[in-house]
Amino acid sequence: MQQTYQYGWLIPFLPLSVTILLGVGLLLFPTATKKFRRMWSFHSVLLLSIVMIFSMNLSIQQIYSNYSYQYVWSWIITNDFSLEFGYLIDPLTSIMSMLITTVGILVLIYSDNYMSHDQGYLLFFAYMSFFSTSMLGLVTSSNLIQIYIFWELVGMCSYLLIGFWSTRPLAANACQNAFVTNRVGDFGLLLGILGFYWITGSFEFQDLFEIFNDLISNNEVNFLFVTLCAALLFGGAVAKSAQFPLHVWLPDAMEGPTPISALIHAATMVAAGIFLVARLLPLFIVIPSIMNLISLIGIITVLLGATLALAQKDIKRGLAYSTMSQLGYIMLALGMGSYRSALFHLITHAYSKALLFLGSGSIIHSMEGIVGYSPYKSQNMILMGGLRKHVPITKNAFLLGTLSLCGIPPLACFWSKDEILNDTWLYSTIFAIIAWVTAGLTAFYMFRIYLLTFEGHLNVYFPNYSGKQKIPFYSISLWGRGVSKKINKNVRLLAMTDDKSYSFFSKKTYGIDRIDDNGRNMTRPFITIPHFEKKKLDSYPYESDNNMLLPLLVLGLFTLFVGFIGIPFNQEGVNVDILSKWLTPSINLFHKKFTNSTNWYEFLKDAIFSVSIGYLGIFIAYFLYKSPYSSLLNLDLINSTLKALPSGPLSEKMLNSIYCWSYNRAYIDSFYKRSLIGGTRALAELTHFFDRRVIDGITNGVGFLSFFIGEVLKYVGGGRISSYLFFYLSYVFFCFLIFFITFLTYT
């Protein structure tokens, strides 16, 4: 068994060979490398598959032997300092390796077709392989310094991948936003690492935990300083896992290719912060204030992510806020000390969310084939509808992921989310209420996404296209010039577009500021008909190729069955499960057993409430977006109904405010723009003024004064005795005058 563990160092470095060979090939043999470019995707999948098989073997050994292995070698050795590098194989490492490799392989297979017509095909696979290397190196690291190195490599890869289409201004801004926001957390992480090294004198996890626990037990350390260092460590996880208040980069990261969105939002980059907190949980668990902070940030993120997803019209952005909310659940579980439930939900959510993102990519891919659709319009759910008959496989896969995230049994997320919801009642009643309400909101906005995309029976963007029959439709552009008008008497265009001042009830129309590719402000009416209004087009949505559908089917199977690893079974009179046996070595670090000893009767009794609130959210979404009383088709009916209600909290103004608050990201981005970015710009302008007027003014003043004195002395030294006598007498008179004034003053 140890012989298998001795080759654990291969896990992060096998995918790196693809990046190196691709770089050398593009540098030395560019023509041949580009000619056989599809071969490189096969090599990427093959090497990552080898890593997956090796990780699977290690995971099986972990389940049956409860064995952890660490191997280190010295890198820097001095009298006062020693730095070792190595790798650690334990249940947390094996779980993360399995997630990264399985999702990574499916994303690579998917990307082979999705990016096949992109000029940066080879560069994309080079970045992807390096990203896999960075994440695998992160999860196998045996000390904090090694984690920080791979942590920064993950940030660099995310910057390159989010900004892969850097010629698009939105993508360029998004990668900068992600990079800068993560640097804030990374700086805190570095300070926290240095602080704990100063306290314990070690970077190694096992030594760090033992020394720190001894110091805390003997009260030999400043608790305030320890709390500050732990909070700084947690700050790195907050930024990487898009927790409040450093979550603002996550929705903008959707500007990258969809496979990148699936990889970042499923089991890789955003899971890095979760991994860090789980790895350092033995450190945090002895500091109650930090555990409370983790749970507080988690519950705020849970609610904020769900509420911001309610009004999004971009399908990928809606899924991004869903990821933010679900990661909040995992962070909440870690803050409560529910280690098993947190990792369980990390597993189930990873496969379900990867399925949803790859499904959204299949939808976008099919919509971009329609003449008249731009990349911006192909992600707008409001401009979709009725796709279920054109993309049936994608529709079924997306529905499966949607039901899983809604917590509907027996799908994956039902088992893990139900555990977290039950644990919150034991931790805090307020947190439990918020978590349960958010579960209903999750079901609502996820089914809203599904219904608007697949089940909508009227598509306003194409008046003749309902998804029920293949008839030609007219191309209408959001970017042309014209006059806005109503297409259906019950449908206001205001509900169909990307306006920033949306209102369900007001008949007014508002302007919208758009920026074109050249940075110019383009203010247009909402829906306009260009000069080619009468031109008929015969292009329709289509199902994706097999290379894109295969990953959807595999992820669908994971979504169906992966939740069963947490189902308890009776072994020698005790209820245990595969996940608890898998996590036993890591759980022992906390001196606490998180085994699932609940019998089936109690489990089903608790599950009734979580499933009920999920079905309630689905019913409300169906009522608003699909039923004959849908808000998209009968706004007048809802308006008149609300007006008939007595004045109270349920009012038009309140609902419009909630919608605007959600659509505009709770105005957090605007606040950051005005306070942080605006403040930085103001400080920069003030510094520039001081440098130009004061610093440069002093320098230029000295030069000018020297020039002036030189000019004066030029006329003084003319060689005339009369001039010398005049200046001498003037000097004597000036000195005598000062002496006389001083004498009179003191007399």
Secondary structure, 3 states (H helix, E strand, C coil): CHHHHCCCCHHHHCCHHHHHHHHHHHHHCHHHHHHCHHHHHHHHHHHHHHHHHHHHHHHHHHHHHCCCEEEEEEEEECCCCEEEEEEEECHHHHHHHHHHHHHHHHHHHHHHHHCCCCCCHHHHHHHHHHHHHHHHHHHCECEHHHHHHHHHHHHHHHHHHHCCCCCCHHHHHHHHHHHHHHHHHHHHHHHHHHHHHHHHCCCEHHHHHHHHHHHHHCCCCCHHHHHHHHHHHHHHHHHHCCCCCCCCHHHHHHHCCHHHHHHHHHCCHHHHHHHHHHHCHHHHCCCHHHHHHHHHHHHHHHHHHHHHHCCCCEHHHHHHHHHHHHHHHHHHHHHHCCHHHHHHHHHHHHHHHHHHHHHHHHHHHHHHCCCCCCCCHHHEHHHCCCHHHCCHHHHHHHHHHHHHHHCCCCCHHHHHHHHHHHHHHHHCHHHHHHHHHHHHHHHHHHHHHHHHHHHCCCCCCCCCCCCCCCCCEECCECCCCCCCCCCECCECHHHCCCCCCCCCCCCCCCCCEEECCCCCEEECCCCECCCCCCCEECCCCCCCCHHHHHHHHHHHHHHHHHHHHHCCEEECCEEECHHHHHCHHHHHCCCCCCCCCCCHHHHHHHHHHHHHHHHHHHHHHHHHHCCCCCCCCCHHHHHHHHHHCCCCCCCHHHHHHHHHHHHCHHHHHHHHHHHHHHHHHHHHHHHHHHHHHHHHHHHHHHHHHHHHHHHHHHHHCCCCHHHHHHHHHHHHHHHHHHHHHHHHHHC
